[in-house]
Amino acid sequence: MRIRRRNFLQIVGGTTGAILTNTWSSNAQGKNPKIVIGYPAVTPALPLYLALEKGYFKQMGLEVEAVAFANPQEVVEGIIAGKIQAAGNGVSSGNLAIGEDKSAGNFKIICSNSSNTKFILEQFVVAKNSEIKQISELNGKKVCSGLGPQNIALAKAILAKNGYPNAQILPLSFDKHIAALESGEVDAAYTLEPIGTVGRSEGKTRTLEAGVVSKYILGDPLAPWFGGSAAVSTKFLKEYPAIAQKFIAAYRRGVMEVRRNPILSRQYLQRYTKIKPSLTSRVPLPDYRMFDEFSPQDVAYFQNFFDFLTSEKVLSRKIDVSPLIFT
């Protein structure tokens, strides 16, 4: 098992791209091709971190390489280009929808992470000493979000519902949000865990409101927002079905272990998200659904989110969720 952090421009355009492509082609001639997994360094990817660290993939006889990306859209583009075979949880579901919109049929969702006001993930935060007390006070203020169309669209829509239409959002990688707030570059950030917990614990930020997508976009504070998903390349599924099934089984073990032992599982956040060991026990975890655990209501809420992206013109057409979920 190997772990790397890469800039996607290197992967698709430079020498690294050739290395990844050639490695896949070369290994594909054998029985066990290497599986490149793209992931963002955020809390929801914990099942992947755990599966890597506990050796679940290795126990299945799989060779995997985990590559961290700052922009989830780059993972999707890597799958479409055939350079990445799987995406870890935390890759934005909206970015997967964009990939389907631009080039249909390249992936299947095997697991999604959901959040709301109970399972905290996304939130608006400000500097600790800020006088801003609620989202409605952000009108005219400088606000940043994570990278990618999903994060920008959600931040703008939530601000609009709080009296700030046509906000200009500054896209920044999540690891830069706390510094941007401290320096005054921005007045608020639409961010994800573990950034919220890190900022509060270090006495640098304060959360205005969490679970904002469920409340303002889905219309119910407890509605599951499936903001991130793990996925597998359909090309990989087709060419190596037995190996793909082993990969999915190993990933499921990671999900099950996070559910059974959330406290012990948190220790693996430190290596991948770079948070301090003392904070791993304080970071909230999202909920998870494997592909065969979605209820009709879950799918309906998932579809509502995709329809929101269509209404915001992030997607050029309606994208149906159901066919994208692995069966």
Secondary structure as a PSIPRED ss2 file (coil, helix, strand):
# PSIPRED VFORMAT (PSIPRED V4.0)

   1 M C   1.000  0.000  0.000
   2 R E   0.000  0.000  1.000
   3 I E   0.000  0.000  1.000
   4 R E   0.000  0.000  1.000
   5 R E   0.000  0.000  1.000
   6 R C   1.000  0.000  0.000
   7 N C   1.000  0.000  0.000
   8 F H   0.000  1.000  0.000
   9 L H   0.000  1.000  0.000
  10 Q H   0.000  1.000  0.000
  11 I H   0.000  1.000  0.000
  12 V H   0.000  1.000  0.000
  13 G H   0.000  1.000  0.000
  14 G C   1.000  0.000  0.000
  15 T H   0.000  1.000  0.000
  16 T H   0.000  1.000  0.000
  17 G H   0.000  1.000  0.000
  18 A H   0.000  1.000  0.000
  19 I H   0.000  1.000  0.000
  20 L H   0.000  1.000  0.000
  21 T H   0.000  1.000  0.000
  22 N H   0.000  1.000  0.000
  23 T H   0.000  1.000  0.000
  24 W H   0.000  1.000  0.000
  25 S H   0.000  1.000  0.000
  26 S H   0.000  1.000  0.000
  27 N H   0.000  1.000  0.000
  28 A H   0.000  1.000  0.000
  29 Q C   1.000  0.000  0.000
  30 G C   1.000  0.000  0.000
  31 K C   1.000  0.000  0.000
  32 N C   1.000  0.000  0.000
  33 P C   1.000  0.000  0.000
  34 K C   1.000  0.000  0.000
  35 I E   0.000  0.000  1.000
  36 V E   0.000  0.000  1.000
  37 I E   0.000  0.000  1.000
  38 G E   0.000  0.000  1.000
  39 Y E   0.000  0.000  1.000
  40 P C   1.000  0.000  0.000
  41 A C   1.000  0.000  0.000
  42 V C   1.000  0.000  0.000
  43 T H   0.000  1.000  0.000
  44 P H   0.000  1.000  0.000
  45 A H   0.000  1.000  0.000
  46 L H   0.000  1.000  0.000
  47 P H   0.000  1.000  0.000
  48 L H   0.000  1.000  0.000
  49 Y H   0.000  1.000  0.000
  50 L H   0.000  1.000  0.000
  51 A H   0.000  1.000  0.000
  52 L H   0.000  1.000  0.000
  53 E H   0.000  1.000  0.000
  54 K C   1.000  0.000  0.000
  55 G C   1.000  0.000  0.000
  56 Y H   0.000  1.000  0.000
  57 F H   0.000  1.000  0.000
  58 K H   0.000  1.000  0.000
  59 Q H   0.000  1.000  0.000
  60 M C   1.000  0.000  0.000
  61 G C   1.000  0.000  0.000
  62 L C   1.000  0.000  0.000
  63 E C   1.000  0.000  0.000
  64 V E   0.000  0.000  1.000
  65 E E   0.000  0.000  1.000
  66 A E   0.000  0.000  1.000
  67 V E   0.000  0.000  1.000
  68 A E   0.000  0.000  1.000
  69 F C   1.000  0.000  0.000
  70 A C   1.000  0.000  0.000
  71 N C   1.000  0.000  0.000
  72 P H   0.000  1.000  0.000
  73 Q H   0.000  1.000  0.000
  74 E H   0.000  1.000  0.000
  75 V H   0.000  1.000  0.000
  76 V H   0.000  1.000  0.000
  77 E H   0.000  1.000  0.000
  78 G H   0.000  1.000  0.000
  79 I H   0.000  1.000  0.000
  80 I H   0.000  1.000  0.000
  81 A H   0.000  1.000  0.000
  82 G C   1.000  0.000  0.000
  83 K C   1.000  0.000  0.000
  84 I C   1.000  0.000  0.000
  85 Q C   1.000  0.000  0.000
  86 A E   0.000  0.000  1.000
  87 A E   0.000  0.000  1.000
  88 G C   1.000  0.000  0.000
  89 N C   1.000  0.000  0.000
  90 G C   1.000  0.000  0.000
  91 V C   1.000  0.000  0.000
  92 S E   0.000  0.000  1.000
  93 S H   0.000  1.000  0.000
  94 G H   0.000  1.000  0.000
  95 N H   0.000  1.000  0.000
  96 L H   0.000  1.000  0.000
  97 A H   0.000  1.000  0.000
  98 I H   0.000  1.000  0.000
  99 G H   0.000  1.000  0.000
 100 E H   0.000  1.000  0.000
 101 D H   0.000  1.000  0.000
 102 K H   0.000  1.000  0.000
 103 S C   1.000  0.000  0.000
 104 A C   1.000  0.000  0.000
 105 G C   1.000  0.000  0.000
 106 N C   1.000  0.000  0.000
 107 F E   0.000  0.000  1.000
 108 K E   0.000  0.000  1.000
 109 I E   0.000  0.000  1.000
 110 I E   0.000  0.000  1.000
 111 C E   0.000  0.000  1.000
 112 S E   0.000  0.000  1.000
 113 N E   0.000  0.000  1.000
 114 S E   0.000  0.000  1.000
 115 S E   0.000  0.000  1.000
 116 N C   1.000  0.000  0.000
 117 T C   1.000  0.000  0.000
 118 K C   1.000  0.000  0.000
 119 F C   1.000  0.000  0.000
 120 I C   1.000  0.000  0.000
 121 L C   1.000  0.000  0.000
 122 E E   0.000  0.000  1.000
 123 Q E   0.000  0.000  1.000
 124 F E   0.000  0.000  1.000
 125 V E   0.000  0.000  1.000
 126 V E   0.000  0.000  1.000
 127 A E   0.000  0.000  1.000
 128 K C   1.000  0.000  0.000
 129 N C   1.000  0.000  0.000
 130 S C   1.000  0.000  0.000
 131 E C   1.000  0.000  0.000
 132 I C   1.000  0.000  0.000
 133 K C   1.000  0.000  0.000
 134 Q C   1.000  0.000  0.000
 135 I H   0.000  1.000  0.000
 136 S H   0.000  1.000  0.000
 137 E H   0.000  1.000  0.000
 138 L H   0.000  1.000  0.000
 139 N C   1.000  0.000  0.000
 140 G C   1.000  0.000  0.000
 141 K C   1.000  0.000  0.000
 142 K C   1.000  0.000  0.000
 143 V E   0.000  0.000  1.000
 144 C E   0.000  0.000  1.000
 145 S E   0.000  0.000  1.000
 146 G C   1.000  0.000  0.000
 147 L C   1.000  0.000  0.000
 148 G C   1.000  0.000  0.000
 149 P H   0.000  1.000  0.000
 150 Q H   0.000  1.000  0.000
 151 N H   0.000  1.000  0.000
 152 I H   0.000  1.000  0.000
 153 A H   0.000  1.000  0.000
 154 L H   0.000  1.000  0.000
 155 A H   0.000  1.000  0.000
 156 K H   0.000  1.000  0.000
 157 A H   0.000  1.000  0.000
 158 I H   0.000  1.000  0.000
 159 L H   0.000  1.000  0.000
 160 A H   0.000  1.000  0.000
 161 K H   0.000  1.000  0.000
 162 N C   1.000  0.000  0.000
 163 G C   1.000  0.000  0.000
 164 Y C   1.000  0.000  0.000
 165 P C   1.000  0.000  0.000
 166 N C   1.000  0.000  0.000
 167 A C   1.000  0.000  0.000
 168 Q C   1.000  0.000  0.000
 169 I E   0.000  0.000  1.000
 170 L E   0.000  0.000  1.000
 171 P E   0.000  0.000  1.000
 172 L C   1.000  0.000  0.000
 173 S C   1.000  0.000  0.000
 174 F H   0.000  1.000  0.000
 175 D H   0.000  1.000  0.000
 176 K H   0.000  1.000  0.000
 177 H H   0.000  1.000  0.000
 178 I H   0.000  1.000  0.000
 179 A H   0.000  1.000  0.000
 180 A H   0.000  1.000  0.000
 181 L H   0.000  1.000  0.000
 182 E H   0.000  1.000  0.000
 183 S H   0.000  1.000  0.000
 184 G C   1.000  0.000  0.000
 185 E C   1.000  0.000  0.000
 186 V C   1.000  0.000  0.000
 187 D C   1.000  0.000  0.000
 188 A E   0.000  0.000  1.000
 189 A E   0.000  0.000  1.000
 190 Y E   0.000  0.000  1.000
 191 T E   0.000  0.000  1.000
 192 L E   0.000  0.000  1.000
 193 E C   1.000  0.000  0.000
 194 P C   1.000  0.000  0.000
 195 I H   0.000  1.000  0.000
 196 G H   0.000  1.000  0.000
 197 T H   0.000  1.000  0.000
 198 V H   0.000  1.000  0.000
 199 G H   0.000  1.000  0.000
 200 R H   0.000  1.000  0.000
 201 S H   0.000  1.000  0.000
 202 E C   1.000  0.000  0.000
 203 G C   1.000  0.000  0.000
 204 K C   1.000  0.000  0.000
 205 T E   0.000  0.000  1.000
 206 R E   0.000  0.000  1.000
 207 T E   0.000  0.000  1.000
 208 L E   0.000  0.000  1.000
 209 E E   0.000  0.000  1.000
 210 A E   0.000  0.000  1.000
 211 G C   1.000  0.000  0.000
 212 V H   0.000  1.000  0.000
 213 V H   0.000  1.000  0.000
 214 S H   0.000  1.000  0.000
 215 K H   0.000  1.000  0.000
 216 Y H   0.000  1.000  0.000
 217 I H   0.000  1.000  0.000
 218 L C   1.000  0.000  0.000
 219 G C   1.000  0.000  0.000
 220 D C   1.000  0.000  0.000
 221 P C   1.000  0.000  0.000
 222 L C   1.000  0.000  0.000
 223 A C   1.000  0.000  0.000
 224 P C   1.000  0.000  0.000
 225 W E   0.000  0.000  1.000
 226 F E   0.000  0.000  1.000
 227 G E   0.000  0.000  1.000
 228 G E   0.000  0.000  1.000
 229 S E   0.000  0.000  1.000
 230 A E   0.000  0.000  1.000
 231 A E   0.000  0.000  1.000
 232 V E   0.000  0.000  1.000
 233 S E   0.000  0.000  1.000
 234 T H   0.000  1.000  0.000
 235 K H   0.000  1.000  0.000
 236 F H   0.000  1.000  0.000
 237 L H   0.000  1.000  0.000
 238 K H   0.000  1.000  0.000
 239 E H   0.000  1.000  0.000
 240 Y C   1.000  0.000  0.000
 241 P H   0.000  1.000  0.000
 242 A H   0.000  1.000  0.000
 243 I H   0.000  1.000  0.000
 244 A H   0.000  1.000  0.000
 245 Q H   0.000  1.000  0.000
 246 K H   0.000  1.000  0.000
 247 F H   0.000  1.000  0.000
 248 I H   0.000  1.000  0.000
 249 A H   0.000  1.000  0.000
 250 A H   0.000  1.000  0.000
 251 Y H   0.000  1.000  0.000
 252 R H   0.000  1.000  0.000
 253 R H   0.000  1.000  0.000
 254 G H   0.000  1.000  0.000
 255 V H   0.000  1.000  0.000
 256 M H   0.000  1.000  0.000
 257 E H   0.000  1.000  0.000
 258 V H   0.000  1.000  0.000
 259 R H   0.000  1.000  0.000
 260 R H   0.000  1.000  0.000
 261 N C   1.000  0.000  0.000
 262 P H   0.000  1.000  0.000
 263 I H   0.000  1.000  0.000
 264 L H   0.000  1.000  0.000
 265 S H   0.000  1.000  0.000
 266 R H   0.000  1.000  0.000
 267 Q H   0.000  1.000  0.000
 268 Y H   0.000  1.000  0.000
 269 L H   0.000  1.000  0.000
 270 Q H   0.000  1.000  0.000
 271 R H   0.000  1.000  0.000
 272 Y H   0.000  1.000  0.000
 273 T H   0.000  1.000  0.000
 274 K C   1.000  0.000  0.000
 275 I C   1.000  0.000  0.000
 276 K C   1.000  0.000  0.000
 277 P H   0.000  1.000  0.000
 278 S H   0.000  1.000  0.000
 279 L H   0.000  1.000  0.000
 280 T C   1.000  0.000  0.000
 281 S C   1.000  0.000  0.000
 282 R C   1.000  0.000  0.000
 283 V C   1.000  0.000  0.000
 284 P C   1.000  0.000  0.000
 285 L C   1.000  0.000  0.000
 286 P C   1.000  0.000  0.000
 287 D E   0.000  0.000  1.000
 288 Y E   0.000  0.000  1.000
 289 R E   0.000  0.000  1.000
 290 M E   0.000  0.000  1.000
 291 F C   1.000  0.000  0.000
 292 D C   1.000  0.000  0.000
 293 E C   1.000  0.000  0.000
 294 F C   1.000  0.000  0.000
 295 S C   1.000  0.000  0.000
 296 P H   0.000  1.000  0.000
 297 Q H   0.000  1.000  0.000
 298 D H   0.000  1.000  0.000
 299 V H   0.000  1.000  0.000
 300 A H   0.000  1.000  0.000
 301 Y H   0.000  1.000  0.000
 302 F H   0.000  1.000  0.000
 303 Q H   0.000  1.000  0.000
 304 N H   0.000  1.000  0.000
 305 F H   0.000  1.000  0.000
 306 F H   0.000  1.000  0.000
 307 D H   0.000  1.000  0.000
 308 F H   0.000  1.000  0.000
 309 L H   0.000  1.000  0.000
 310 T H   0.000  1.000  0.000
 311 S H   0.000  1.000  0.000
 312 E C   1.000  0.000  0.000
 313 K C   1.000  0.000  0.000
 314 V C   1.000  0.000  0.000
 315 L C   1.000  0.000  0.000
 316 S C   1.000  0.000  0.000
 317 R C   1.000  0.000  0.000
 318 K C   1.000  0.000  0.000
 319 I C   1.000  0.000  0.000
 320 D C   1.000  0.000  0.000
 321 V C   1.000  0.000  0.000
 322 S H   0.000  1.000  0.000
 323 P H   0.000  1.000  0.000
 324 L H   0.000  1.000  0.000
 325 I E   0.000  0.000  1.000
 326 F C   1.000  0.000  0.000
 327 T C   1.000  0.000  0.000
